[in-house]
């Protein structure tokens, strides 16, 4: 092998390959990019870029490595000459102070890329989470189907309007999806919200008020035991939600987020989550965000199972509103 260049990267490459004799490389010398007389005085510099390929041929070199940036046309010329006589040419990218040296080359289609940083994602755990989401949601819908039918009949009898409430929510990575719930408010509830804004008991972005006049009689009971959330099992099956995760926000809420708040949108939203089991009655938006952010940053399967187990107790205690 020949190495074009003789600087820091060239020296490091030479030393690295000489330390790995089992790879079969034999270093023949450095090739300078210039015809500088000082380079000629260096005993390890055996030629310059002008005679690089001829030199490689005479020394029976198999590969030429560019260890330093060179003019595009110069590299193309070397490649064309080397291709004609069967010599391989490679480039060692000296990018960003050596950050790329130990990085693998990954292909995106036909384009080679060198990752400078990659998150360590627990792919196996994510797969198990998805399998649990789908299997438990299907099981839940089969078991509670008669109960959901009864709830639908009660909603119909209690007030006019659809059985289900559809709300556009913001999901993972900012994607918009339709979130389903049993309707717990009067049909005109969304239009009435602005007139009730002065009664908001939550600080910051969220909205909540005691004795909300928009909530129907059946809706009070559904909310108390979180039964209005049952249709969201369909959202889980459609891949828009998970059993456990941050609650899906409204677009109007996300518009008011600080940049750091967007961290909670890095994962699928959930039917239940840390905030629901730890601070459901806490009016603080900061608490809401901090719990969701902590969940995203510290997620593991055991955490999901703990939240699911605690959710059962929270639902049975009837702390919803």
Secondary structure, DSSP 4 states (H G I P E B T S, - for coil): -EEE--SHHHHHHHHHHHT-GGG-----EEEESS--HHHHT-TTEEEEGGGHHHHHHHTT--EEEE-S---HHHHHHHHHHHHHTT-EEEE----TTTTTTTPPEEEETTEEEE-S------HHHHHHHHHHHHHHHHHHHHHHHHHHHHHHHHHHHHSSS-SEEEEEEE-GGG-EEEEEEE--B-TTHHHHTGGGGGG--SSTT----TT-TTB-HHHHHHHHTTGGGTTHHHHHHTTSEEEESPPPEEHHHHTT--GGGGGGGGS-EEEE-HHHHH-TT---HHHHHHHHHHHHHT--HHHHHHHHHHHHHHHHHT---
